[in-house]
């Protein structure tokens, strides 16, 4: 489960921009990015169709697809190469959390999660029980030595994962809230 701060960020963004929330749907090639700046912490939440990252969104079949998942997870775990905050802010990556209903947490580099009674009652999503669309949720946390210098973020997901056509981004800082649509030609957020 993603952190409470990011959930609060998502709720705040929904209040600020209810139209963007209403548009939010599972669309191949389109991801949602929520960026929050609080004190010296930069938090980034990514919600993406697995298809945009892997070319499929189901339980991997065979060693080739298992390797694709591991490579994707490895790239996302190197988030400081995918998300570049303003250099003068001195931000360093301190935590990455990845999760998907159809991928084994171990493939994503996460500790195994104990199945709760509620999950067992819902059935095993990884078994492919009627779920045609699957997402990957990522949470990336940076600590910034000079947070006052943090004024933007270059997003390099388009280069790393060519399946993206658009990223809908929302930013919340102590001073402002904004939204933007990023593309391969315009991949920098400024605030």
Secondary structure, 3 states (H helix, E strand, C coil): CCCHHHHHHHHHHHHHCHHHHHHCCCCCCEEEEEEEEECCEEEEEEEEEHHHHHCCCCCCCHHHHHHHHHHHHHHHHCHHHCEEECHHHCEEEEEEEEECCCCCHHHHCCCCCCCCHHHHHHCCHHHCCCCCCCEEEEEEEEEECCHHHCCEEEECHHHHCCCCCEEEEEEECCCCEEEEEEECCECEEEC
